[in-house]
Structures are given as C-alpha cells and as structure tokens.
Amino acid sequence: MDKINKIGLLLFIALYSISLYAHLEIKEPVRFLALGDSYTIGQSVATEERWPNQLYARFNELGYSPGELTIIAKTGWRTDQLAAAIKTASLNNNYTLVSLLIGVNNFYQGGSLEQYKIEFEQLLKTAISLAGNNIQNVFVVSIPDYAFTPFGNGNSNISAGIDRFNAANKQITNLFNVQYINITPISRKGLEKPELVASDGLHPSAIQYQLWVDLMLEFFELNETNIATFENPEIRVWINNTASPMLVTQNEFMQTINSVKIYSISGNVVLESNALPLPVNALPRGIYFYKIVLEHQKVHTGLFVR
C-alpha cells in the first residue's frame, strides 16, 4: 500500500471513528418534546407504553433528573396538520430533547412526496429551534412499515412507498446533521412476531415500542455516573486462529452482550448478532469495525483486520 493510500485509510478510520462515537446529548432536567402522529401518541397502547413515555421512564431509571414530557401528536396527522398544531401550542425553545416522527399519513392518504419533503424540512427546522438550536438534542425516527401487520398483509407496494418516504426524510435529516434512528427493520418483523403488533392489527405494540427504545438508547451519550459499571470493564476482542475464524471476547462478558454489529470500511453493517463468538470466515479480507452493546447500554467499539 503506497503512502497516499495509507494516509487516506488512516483519515477514513479517524473520521469513521468520530461518527461511530457521535451521540445525542442528554441535558438535565430532561425536557422531552415528541412530535408526530399515531406512532408517537401510541394508538392502541396504554399511555405508559408509548415509546416517548418508555424512553422518558428509562432516563429516570438511569438517574437523570426529570423535567417534563410533552407530546404533540395525533392519530391520522400529516406533516401539515402537525405543523398547524405546533403553531397553536404553547411551546418554548428550551427543550433538552426533541423527536420527530411523521409521514405515514402523507403516504397513506396519497400525498405528494415532493410536498412531504418541503413540509418535513420545515418541521425539522422547527424541531431544531425548539431544542434551542442544538442539533445534538434532536433526533428523527424513521416511519415504520405497516405492511408487516394484519392490516397491511405483507403488501409490497406499502413497503415500497414507506421506503420512498423514509429515503426522503433521511436525506433531509442528514443535510441538517441531525441524528436519524431507523426503527423500520424492527417494524418489519410484525408478521413473523405477532406480539409486536397492537390489538388493532395495525399499530406497534408496547413490546415493539420497547425495542425502539432499546435501539434509541444506543444513540445517547449516557452519563457513566448513572450507569452500573462492571467490576472488570476491560474487553479483549480478537479473531482466533482456527480454520474458521471467529470474532471472540473474554468469557466473563458473554452474558452481558445485547448486540454485536460488524461494519465494513464503507460503513455498511455486514454481520449482526446478539452474542459472541461470531463467525467472520465468510467476510472478504479487509478492515472492519465492530460495535458491541452491553447491558445498561455500555458500548465498546474497535476495529480488526480480517
């Protein structure tokens, strides 16, 4: 490898490592504003089972001082209806956390994708403003795929439409350097796992919302003083030298692992599991990054050469 390529590779690794460690901030007291539609107001689940309520409760459990939870959302709302509701609400611009999840009804009601882009961008600007113009206090949640419910019955046209709208909101979110949390893959397990769908046969259940919250917490820089630590925090990860290489770690950590993700150097997830060891023999030769999420959302990252 020549000198220029080496420098380029090292620069990429440095930049990728920064993105891997980028987290949402949590400021105390936690003043959380959730903006959205039926998925945010939690249609067909109890109030405490809505994902914003579950996330807010998890912050409290982790020791963060509570401020308030405000939800501006209603079943059936499109982007324009959410925008109108925000204008009439008495909202300040000092929320320490603001979320935005909107768009399914724009698609379901046959709305224009181009108009959705315009209105979504304006809503994102509003969300940033309500967070005191701090983008690290704002996150966007992808639209779940209701094709994977008894109501949607596996309709591929629904999935294709959801993908188009999510591609649009993700592109806009990235333009503003706001964190984007993709929960859509979780929603697409709804037909194979009926417990993920609410009793109405359309909306997510409390169990699915809990999985969303588990994923969301991976994007937060949690205060280590509020999280239980391990007696031995050291983690050693390596590839063994067998005929079928495996990514392995110390045995004492085997029961604490929530998830393991392997990323290619281009940033794509190439392997995923909830345990180690993880077979990597099928991976082409090259440099890979790993992200291990342990209990209490303690994250360990690094790289290895295959």
C-alpha positions, 0 to 999 in steps of 0.5 A: 500500500503506497503512502497516499493510500495509507494516509487516506485509510488512516483519515477514513478510520479517524473520521469513521471513528468520530461518527461511530462515537457521535451521540445525542446529548442528554441535558438535565432536567430532561425536557422531552418534546415528541412530535408526530402522529399515531406512532408517537401518541401510541394508538392502541397502547396504554399511555405508559407504553408509548415509546416517548413515555418508555424512553422518558421512564428509562432516563429516570431509571438511569438517574437523570433528573426529570423535567417534563414530557410533552407530546404533540401528536395525533392519530391520522396527522400529516406533516401539515396538520402537525405543523398547524398544531405546533403553531397553536401550542404553547411551546418554548425553545428550551427543550433538552430533547426533541423527536420527530416522527411523521409521514405515514399519513402523507403516504397513506392518504396519497400525498405528494412526496415532493410536498412531504419533503418541503413540509418535513424540512420545515418541521425539522427546522422547527424541531431544531429551534425548539431544542434551542438550536442544538442539533445534538438534542434532536433526533428523527425516527424513521416511519415504520412499515405497516405492511408487516401487520394484519392490516397491511398483509405483507403488501409490497407496494406499502413497503415500497412507498414507506421506503420512498418516504423514509429515503426522503426524510433521511436525506433531509435529516442528514443535510441538517446533521441531525441524528436519524434512528431507523426503527423500520427493520424492527417494524418489519418483523410484525408478521413473523412476531405477532406480539409486536403488533397492537390489538388493532392489527395495525399499530406497534405494540408496547413490546415493539415500542420497547425495542425502539427504545432499546435501539434509541438508547444506543444513540445517547451519550449516557452519563457513566455516573448513572450507569452500573459499571462492571467490576472488570470493564476491560474487553479483549476482542480478537479473531482466533486462529482456527480454520474458521475464524471467529470474532471472540471476547473474554468469557466473563462478558458473554452474558452481558452482550445485547448486540454485536454489529460488524461494519465494513470500511464503507460503513455498511453493517455486514454481520449482526448478532446478539452474542459472541463468538461470531463467525467472520470466515465468510467476510472478504479480507479487509478492515472492519469495525465492530460495535458491541452493546452491553447491558445498561447500554455500555458500548465498546467499539474497535476495529480488526483486520480480517 
